[in-house]
Amino acid sequence: MVITDPPSFAPNQKSVETAVEAYIKIFSQSLKLVNPNGMFAASSCSSHISTDKFLEICRESFSKNRKRGTLVYFGGQPFDHPYPIAMEELRYLKFALFRVD
């Protein structure tokens, strides 16, 4: 199992493009370390990276490595980190666990 838990790469909206590139780079490098049938955990604490964008980053990272992944679990903030429904950007914690095929 390889766990990748980088710091927030997107502290503001204007840094999102650079952050996306940084996440793809670090996730892609991490995936190289995963053995076949191994597990890969990816996470993000960037509030300016949406859940959809995070999953897109994960897909791109697998694609760059020509690997296939199966999403085993996806999670976010636990109940002790609530956020207002009208402020999606405060839903900043994202965690995805993949089986690497």
Order of alpha helices (4+ residues) and beta strands (2+ residues): beta-alpha-beta-alpha-beta-beta
